[in-house]
Amino acid sequence: MNTGKLRAELQQLHKEVTSALAGSGEQVLESSRATAEELSRQLRAALGDLGHNLSEQERRAERIVSDRPLMALGSALAIGVAIGLALRRA
C-alpha cells in the first residue's frame, strides 16, 4: 500500500474526528447549559414556595402567641427546663 495515500487518509480521518468531537462537545455543553437553566428555574420556584410557606407559618405562630401569651411563656419555660435537665444528665 502506498504510504502517502495512507497518510492522507489518516489526516482526513483525523480532521473528521476532530470536527465531530468539537461539534459533539458544543452540543453537550449546550445541553448541559439548558439542563442547568431548567434546574435553576425549578429551584427558584421551590425556594419561592418555601419562603411563602415559611411566611405563612410565621404569621400563624405569631397569631397563636399573641392570642395566648401565658401559654406560650409557659411552654417556653417548660422546654427550657427540659433542655436544662437533659444537658445536666449528659
VENBEL-V771931 format. One record per backbone hydrogen bond with DSSP energy under -1.0 kcal/mol. NH is the residue of the N-H (numbers start at 1). CO is the residue of the C=O. Records with the same first field share a line. If there is no record, write none. Layout:
NH = CO / CO
This chain:
6 = 2
7 = 3
8 = 4
9 = 5
10 = 6
11 = 7
12 = 8
13 = 9
14 = 10
15 = 11
16 = 12
17 = 13
18 = 14
19 = 15
20 = 16
21 = 17
22 = 18
23 = 19
24 = 20
25 = 21
26 = 22
27 = 23
28 = 24
29 = 25
30 = 26
31 = 27
32 = 28
33 = 29
34 = 30
35 = 31
36 = 32
37 = 33
38 = 34
39 = 35
40 = 36
41 = 37
42 = 38
43 = 39
44 = 40
45 = 41
46 = 42
47 = 43
48 = 44
49 = 45
50 = 46
51 = 47
52 = 48
53 = 49
54 = 50
55 = 51
56 = 52
57 = 53
58 = 54
59 = 55
60 = 56
61 = 57
62 = 58
63 = 59
64 = 60
65 = 61
66 = 62
67 = 63
68 = 64
72 = 68
73 = 69
74 = 70
75 = 71
76 = 72
77 = 73
78 = 74
79 = 75
80 = 76
81 = 77
82 = 78
83 = 79
84 = 80
85 = 81
86 = 82
87 = 83
88 = 84
89 = 85
90 = 86
